[in-house]
Amino acid sequence: MLSPSARFSALALLAIVAPATIVAVLGYVSIRQWEASSELLYREQARDMATMAAEKVEMTLRRAEDDFLDRLQAALRAERSPGRAVDAVLAGSPLVRRLYLVGARGELLYPRAWKESDAAIFGPLVSEPAQRKLERGGQRVVIAENQICLALLTGRGGQPVVVAFVRDDDTLRREILATTLGALESPTIIAVLDREGRTVYSRAPIGDAPRVLSVQFRDALPDWRLAVYQTPGASPRQAVRRQVMFFTGALGALVAVIVAGSVATWRLMRRETEMARLKSDFVANVSHDLKTPLSVIRMFGETLEMGRVTDEGRRQEYYRVITREGERLTRLIDNVLDFSRIEGGRQTYRMTPTSVEPLVRGTLETFAYPLAQQGFKVEVSVAPDLPEVAMDADAVGQALANLIDNAIKYSADDRALTVDARVVDGRLVIAVTDRGLGIAPEEQAKIFEKFYRVGRSDTQGRRGSGVGLALVRHIAEAHGGDVTVESAPGEGSRFSLRLPLGRS
């Protein structure tokens, strides 16, 4: 039978070893989770970079083709028989390998005859029915199967002229792909693949490098993809493993401190570690959210600064994009500042009678560019008899913007968004409905807590600061109302902001 001193020593040893073992296990689990999350973050950053690179390639290609078509249009209007002028334009455009001009009745205007078997390939594309379809479709189209570009211009007498041309692969590779993609700062290997998966261009030899992901080009290069490959030794998993020894040593030092200390010290350190992780996640997520609009503003601003956009309509569209992304950036910063004021108890609201419909439509208008870019179908339904409601218009607009932003962020393949406003049971109800990923019932009460993010795997690639819905709830409660959610996994979500009508 153990003596009292032996039993005390055994209990003391257990009291020290047990928390040390728990911390060791937690450290191992954290490292494994970090390893997995680093893979997700790496893929997300690679996808952002690939999407931006694909858009830049298409923009550069469109700009080169627009310049060619502008010079060709001038040549067609300059002379009654513009053959020599067209020859000169073609000679100065190495991007165009073969060119045909076809009149309104399908007659060949340039050159005098079809080359080889081109009549069988180009003929159906420039027939009268095809011309009418081209007129209805918006003047420009690229046929994916043969990478044939069609455009509709006008001749000297105002008659329509169909332009059909094929790009020169070497010039496309040298002047468009190499110039655009070669300047990107990225440790990955970027390649362009055709519809058969063959490599059209690669910034470096691919070899046995594994493919991380690929994104589809849009109208200018249909059926082509931009692929990102992982360079040897650059795997995030390998990078994490290189840090494991460092963190293992740090973990060992922490265990030694716990062994020499007490259970209270261990609990305090664990709490501080958790708070540090939450703050780190918050800073990382906010930084990511700020980076996206800044990148768009910089890309469009550089394009305008270089004077490469000659069309006034397109220039105005670029200005609108910059303005909308600036508004998005302001909204993100306002979220952070308002959250800081709420945490410090310094947030105040100024209630004034406000018309609901202009507020709803104005807020939705700030999302016009991302909604159009991502192909959302948007429906707005505002009851015609809504009274003015006493509210802080900026705060309620911010809450509505956060709900719309979440609907976009967590959308699935069915990209549809509905915003409706009406009076229900004596309250103004502004609802945002999507058909996105949905939220499990057990997590619906937690999503309005600060820093909380749904823990499912299909949401982890979608970044967020974790304070948006917490702000929505605070704004609703400050107005004497609340916010509710109706959702199911895979069936979308409906968030309802409910405000009293008579609050002053």
C-alpha positions in Angstrom: 0.0 0.0 0.0 1.4 3.4 -1.0 2.3 5.9 1.7 0.6 9.3 1.8 3.7 11.0 0.5 3.9 8.5 -2.4 0.2 9.0 -3.3 0.7 12.8 -3.2 3.7 12.5 -5.5 1.8 10.3 -7.9 -1.1 12.8 -7.9 1.2 15.7 -8.4 3.0 13.9 -11.3 -0.4 13.1 -12.8 -1.5 16.7 -12.4 1.6 17.8 -14.3 1.8 15.0 -17.0 -1.9 15.1 -17.9 -2.0 18.8 -19.1 1.4 18.4 -20.7 0.1 15.4 -22.7 -3.0 17.3 -23.7 -1.0 20.2 -24.9 1.3 17.9 -26.9 -1.8 16.3 -28.6 -3.3 19.7 -29.3 -0.1 20.9 -30.8 0.1 17.9 -33.1 -3.6 18.3 -34.2 -3.0 22.1 -34.8 0.0 21.3 -37.0 -2.1 18.8 -39.0 -4.9 21.3 -39.4 -2.4 24.0 -40.4 -1.0 21.7 -43.0 -4.5 21.1 -44.4 -5.5 24.7 -44.3 -2.3 25.8 -46.0 -3.2 23.5 -49.0 -6.6 25.3 -49.2 -5.0 28.7 -49.0 -2.4 27.8 -51.6 -5.1 26.7 -54.0 -7.2 29.7 -53.4 -4.3 32.1 -54.0 -3.4 30.1 -57.1 -7.0 30.3 -58.4 -7.1 34.1 -57.8 -3.8 34.5 -59.6 -4.9 32.3 -62.5 -8.2 34.1 -63.0 -6.6 37.5 -63.0 -3.9 36.2 -65.5 -6.6 34.8 -67.8 -8.5 38.1 -67.8 -5.3 40.0 -68.5 -4.5 37.7 -71.5 -8.0 38.1 -72.9 -7.8 41.9 -72.4 -4.5 42.1 -74.2 -5.7 39.9 -77.0 -8.9 41.9 -77.4 -6.9 45.1 -77.5 -4.7 43.8 -80.3 -7.6 42.6 -82.3 -9.6 45.8 -81.8 -6.6 47.8 -83.1 -6.5 45.5 -86.2 -10.2 45.9 -86.8 -10.1 49.7 -86.4 -7.4 49.9 -89.1 -9.2 47.5 -91.3 -12.5 49.5 -90.9 -10.6 52.7 -92.0 -9.2 50.9 -95.0 -12.7 49.6 -96.1 -14.1 53.2 -96.0 -11.1 54.9 -97.6 -11.3 53.5 -101.1 -13.9 52.0 -103.5 -11.5 49.0 -104.1 -9.5 48.7 -100.9 -7.5 45.7 -101.8 -4.1 47.4 -101.5 -5.1 49.1 -98.2 -6.3 45.8 -96.8 -2.9 44.2 -97.9 -1.1 47.0 -96.0 -3.2 46.4 -92.9 -2.7 42.7 -93.0 1.1 43.2 -93.5 1.2 45.3 -90.3 -0.8 42.7 -88.3 1.4 39.6 -87.6 -1.3 38.3 -85.2 -3.6 37.6 -88.2 -2.5 34.7 -90.4 -5.4 34.4 -92.8 -8.0 37.0 -93.6 -11.3 36.9 -95.7 -13.8 39.7 -96.3 -17.3 38.6 -97.4 -20.1 40.8 -98.6 -23.8 40.9 -97.6 -24.8 38.3 -100.2 -22.0 35.9 -99.3 -19.7 37.0 -102.1 -15.9 37.0 -101.4 -14.5 40.5 -101.4 -11.0 39.8 -100.3 -8.9 38.0 -101.5 -10.0 37.1 -105.0 -10.3 33.4 -104.2 -10.4 31.0 -101.3 -7.2 29.3 -100.3 -7.0 25.5 -100.4 -10.0 24.1 -98.5 -10.9 27.3 -96.7 -14.2 27.6 -98.6 -15.6 24.5 -96.9 -14.6 25.8 -93.5 -15.3 29.5 -93.7 -18.3 29.3 -96.1 -21.0 28.3 -93.6 -19.7 30.8 -91.1 -20.1 33.8 -93.4 -23.3 32.8 -95.2 -26.3 35.2 -95.1 -28.1 33.4 -92.2 -24.8 33.4 -90.3 -24.4 37.1 -91.0 -27.9 37.8 -89.6 -27.0 35.8 -86.5 -23.8 37.7 -86.1 -25.7 41.0 -86.3 -28.0 39.9 -83.6 -25.2 38.5 -81.4 -23.2 41.7 -81.0 -20.7 42.2 -83.8 -17.9 39.8 -82.5 -17.6 36.1 -82.0 -14.9 33.4 -81.9 -15.7 29.9 -83.2 -14.2 27.5 -80.6 -13.6 24.5 -82.8 -11.3 26.2 -85.3 -10.4 29.4 -83.3 -11.9 31.4 -86.2 -12.6 35.0 -85.4 -15.6 36.7 -87.0 -16.4 40.5 -86.9 -19.0 42.7 -88.6 -17.7 45.9 -90.3 -19.2 48.3 -92.9 -17.9 49.1 -96.3 -17.7 52.4 -98.2 -21.4 52.4 -99.1 -22.5 51.4 -95.6 -23.0 47.7 -96.6 -22.1 45.1 -94.0 -18.8 43.3 -94.5 -18.0 40.1 -92.6 -14.4 39.8 -91.4 -13.2 36.2 -90.9 -9.6 35.7 -89.8 -7.4 33.1 -88.1 -4.8 34.0 -85.6 -1.1 33.2 -86.1 -0.1 30.7 -83.3 3.5 31.9 -83.1 2.6 35.5 -82.8 -0.2 34.7 -80.3 2.4 32.8 -78.2 5.2 35.4 -78.6 3.4 38.7 -78.4 0.3 38.0 -76.3 0.9 35.0 -74.0 4.7 35.4 -73.4 4.4 39.2 -72.9 1.4 38.9 -70.5 2.2 35.8 -68.5 6.0 36.1 -68.6 5.9 39.2 -66.4 3.8 37.6 -63.6 5.5 37.3 -60.2 4.6 33.8 -59.1 6.7 30.7 -58.0 4.3 28.4 -60.0 4.5 27.3 -63.6 1.8 28.8 -65.7 0.7 27.2 -69.0 -2.0 27.7 -71.6 -3.7 24.5 -72.9 -5.9 24.1 -76.0 -9.1 22.2 -76.2 -7.3 18.9 -76.6 -5.1 19.6 -73.5 -2.0 20.3 -75.5 0.4 22.9 -74.2 0.2 26.1 -76.4 2.5 28.1 -74.1 4.4 27.4 -70.9 6.4 29.9 -68.9 8.8 27.1 -67.8 9.2 23.4 -68.6 6.4 21.5 -67.0 8.1 18.1 -66.8 6.5 16.0 -64.0 5.2 19.0 -62.1 1.7 18.3 -60.8 -1.2 20.4 -61.9 -2.8 22.5 -59.1 -5.8 23.8 -61.1 -7.0 25.3 -64.3 -9.4 28.1 -65.2 -11.4 28.6 -68.4 -10.8 31.5 -70.7 -13.9 33.4 -71.8 -15.0 34.7 -75.2 -11.6 35.5 -76.8 -10.2 32.0 -76.3 -13.1 29.6 -76.0 -12.3 26.0 -75.0 -8.7 27.0 -74.0 -7.6 26.9 -70.3 -4.9 28.5 -68.2 -3.3 25.9 -66.0 -1.2 26.3 -62.9 1.5 23.7 -62.0 3.4 23.3 -58.8 7.1 23.7 -59.1 9.2 21.0 -57.4 9.8 21.7 -53.7 7.2 24.5 -53.6 4.4 22.3 -52.1 2.7 24.0 -49.2 2.7 20.7 -47.4 6.5 20.5 -47.8 6.8 24.1 -46.6 4.7 23.2 -43.5 6.8 20.2 -42.8 9.9 22.3 -42.8 8.3 24.3 -40.1 7.3 21.3 -38.1 10.7 20.9 -36.4 10.7 24.6 -35.3 7.2 24.3 -33.9 7.9 21.0 -32.4 10.8 22.6 -30.5 8.5 25.5 -29.5 5.9 22.9 -28.4 8.5 21.1 -26.3 9.5 24.4 -24.6 5.9 25.1 -23.9 5.5 21.6 -22.4 8.6 22.2 -20.2 7.1 25.4 -19.0 3.8 23.6 -18.2 5.7 20.8 -16.4 7.5 23.4 -14.3 4.3 25.5 -13.8 0.7 24.9 -12.8 -2.6 24.0 -14.4 -3.7 27.6 -14.1 -0.7 28.8 -16.1 -1.5 26.2 -18.8 -5.1 27.3 -19.1 -4.1 30.9 -19.4 -1.6 30.1 -22.1 -4.1 28.1 -24.0 -6.6 30.9 -23.9 -4.0 33.4 -25.1 -3.0 31.1 -27.9 -6.6 30.8 -29.0 -7.1 34.5 -29.0 -3.9 35.0 -31.0 -5.1 32.5 -33.6 -8.5 34.3 -33.9 -6.8 37.7 -34.3 -4.4 36.2 -36.8 -7.2 34.7 -38.8 -9.1 38.0 -38.7 -6.1 40.0 -40.0 -5.4 37.4 -42.7 -9.0 37.3 -43.9 -9.4 41.0 -43.9 -6.1 41.4 -45.8 -7.4 38.9 -48.4 -10.7 40.7 -48.8 -8.9 44.1 -49.2 -6.5 42.6 -51.8 -9.1 41.6 -54.4 -10.7 45.1 -55.0 -7.2 46.7 -54.9 -6.0 44.3 -57.6 -9.0 45.1 -59.9 -8.6 48.9 -59.4 -4.8 48.6 -60.2 -5.4 46.5 -63.3 -8.1 48.8 -64.8 -6.2 51.9 -63.7 -3.0 50.8 -65.4 -4.9 50.0 -68.6 -6.4 53.5 -68.6 -3.1 55.1 -67.7 -1.3 53.5 -70.7 -4.0 55.0 -73.0 -4.8 51.6 -74.6 -8.6 52.1 -74.3 -9.6 54.4 -77.2 -13.3 53.8 -77.1 -15.1 56.3 -74.9 -17.8 53.7 -73.9 -15.3 51.2 -72.8 -13.4 53.9 -70.9 -16.5 54.9 -69.0 -17.1 51.2 -68.2 -13.6 51.0 -66.7 -14.2 54.1 -64.6 -17.4 52.5 -63.3 -15.6 49.3 -62.4 -12.9 51.3 -60.5 -15.7 53.3 -58.7 -17.6 50.1 -57.7 -14.4 48.4 -56.5 -13.6 51.5 -54.5 -17.0 51.3 -53.0 -16.5 47.7 -52.1 -13.1 48.6 -50.5 -14.8 51.3 -48.5 -17.5 48.8 -47.4 -14.8 46.4 -46.2 -13.0 49.1 -44.3 -16.2 50.4 -42.8 -16.9 46.8 -41.5 -13.6 46.7 -39.7 -14.0 50.3 -38.3 -17.5 49.7 -37.2 -16.6 46.4 -35.5 -13.8 48.2 -33.6 -16.3 50.9 -32.5 -18.8 48.3 -31.4 -16.2 46.4 -29.4 -15.1 49.7 -27.7 -18.8 50.7 -27.0 -18.4 53.9 -29.2 -20.8 53.1 -32.0 -23.8 55.5 -32.4 -26.7 55.6 -34.9 -28.6 58.6 -36.3 -32.2 57.8 -37.0 -33.9 59.7 -39.8 -37.0 58.9 -42.0 -35.7 57.0 -45.0 -37.3 55.8 -48.2 -36.7 52.0 -48.5 -36.6 51.4 -52.3 -33.8 53.8 -53.1 -31.8 52.3 -50.2 -32.3 48.8 -51.5 -31.6 49.5 -55.1 -28.6 51.8 -54.4 -27.0 49.1 -52.2 -27.6 46.5 -54.9 -26.2 48.7 -57.6 -22.8 48.7 -55.8 -22.6 45.0 -56.5 -23.5 45.3 -60.2 -20.0 44.4 -61.4 -19.4 41.2 -59.4 -23.0 40.1 -60.0 -22.6 40.5 -63.7 -19.1 39.1 -63.8 -20.2 35.9 -62.0 -23.4 35.5 -64.0 -26.0 36.0 -61.3 -29.7 36.3 -62.1 -30.9 39.1 -59.8 -34.5 39.8 -58.9 -35.7 42.8 -56.8 -39.1 43.1 -55.4 -40.0 46.2 -53.3 -43.6 46.7 -52.2 -45.0 49.9 -53.8 -46.7 51.2 -50.6 -43.8 51.1 -48.2 -43.7 54.1 -45.8 -40.6 56.0 -44.9 -38.9 54.2 -41.9 -36.8 55.9 -39.2 -33.3 54.3 -39.5 -29.7 55.1 -39.9 -29.6 54.7 -43.6 -25.8 54.1 -43.8 -25.9 51.4 -41.2 -28.9 49.6 -42.6 -27.3 49.8 -46.1 -24.1 48.4 -44.7 -26.1 45.5 -43.1 -27.9 44.8 -46.4 -24.5 45.0 -48.3 -23.1 42.3 -45.9 -26.0 40.0 -46.6 -25.7 40.5 -50.4 -21.9 39.9 -50.2 -22.4 36.7 -48.3 -25.0 35.5 -50.8 -22.4 36.1 -53.6 -19.5 34.5 -51.7 -21.4 31.3 -50.7 -23.2 30.8 -54.0 -23.1 27.4 -55.7 -23.7 26.5 -59.4 -27.2 28.0 -59.4 -26.4 31.7 -59.2 -29.6 33.5 -58.4 -30.2 36.3 -55.9 -33.4 37.8 -54.8 -33.8 41.0 -52.7 -37.3 41.8 -51.5 -38.7 44.4 -49.1 -42.3 44.5 -47.6 -44.2 45.1 -44.4 -45.0 41.9 -42.5 -46.8 42.0 -39.1 -46.1 45.7 -38.6 -42.4 45.4 -39.4 -40.3 46.3 -42.4 -38.7 43.1 -43.6 -35.8 43.3 -46.1 -34.8 39.8 -47.2 -31.9 38.4 -49.2 -32.4 35.0 -50.7 -29.8 32.8 -52.6 -29.5 29.3 -53.9 -26.1 28.7 -52.5 -24.5 26.2 -50.1 -26.9 26.6 -47.3 -26.3 26.3 -43.5 -26.8 23.3 -41.2 -29.5 23.9 -38.5 -27.0 23.4 -35.7 -24.8 26.2 -37.0 -27.5 28.8 -37.8 -27.5 30.3 -34.3 -23.7 30.6 -34.3 -23.1 32.4 -37.5 -24.0 35.7 -36.0 -21.2 35.4 -33.4 -18.0 37.4 -34.1 -15.2 35.5 -35.9 -17.4 32.4 -36.3 -17.2 30.7 -39.7 -19.1 27.6 -40.8 -16.8 24.6 -40.5 -17.8 22.6 -43.6 -15.1 21.7 -46.1 -17.1 23.3 -49.0 -16.9 26.7 -47.3 -13.3 26.8 -46.2 -12.0 28.1 -49.6 -14.3 31.2 -49.3 -12.5 33.8 -47.2 -14.3 36.2 -44.9 -13.4 38.4 -41.9 -16.0 36.7 -39.6 -17.5 40.0 -38.5 -20.1 40.7 -41.2 -23.1 38.9 -39.7 -22.1 40.0 -36.2 -22.4 43.6 -37.5 -25.7 42.9 -39.2 -27.1 41.6 -35.9 -25.8 44.6 -33.9 -27.3 47.0 -36.4 -30.7 45.3 -36.4 -30.8 45.2 -32.6 -29.7 48.8 -32.3 -32.8 49.7 -34.5 -35.1 47.6 -32.2 -35.3 44.8 -34.7 -33.5 41.5 -35.4 -32.1 39.3 -38.2 -33.2 35.8 -38.9 -32.1 33.0 -41.2 -33.9 30.2 -43.0 -31.6 27.7 -44.6 -30.8 24.1 -45.3 -27.6 22.5 -46.7 -27.6 22.5 -50.5 -30.9 24.5 -50.7 -29.7 28.1 -50.2 -30.4 30.6 -47.5 -32.8 33.5 -46.8 -31.7 36.2 -44.4 -34.4 38.6 -43.2 -33.6 42.0 -41.6 -36.6 43.0 -39.6 -37.0 46.6 -38.4 -39.9 48.3 -36.6 -41.9 50.9 -38.5 -42.6 53.3 -35.7 -39.2 53.6 -34.0 -37.9 57.2 -33.6 
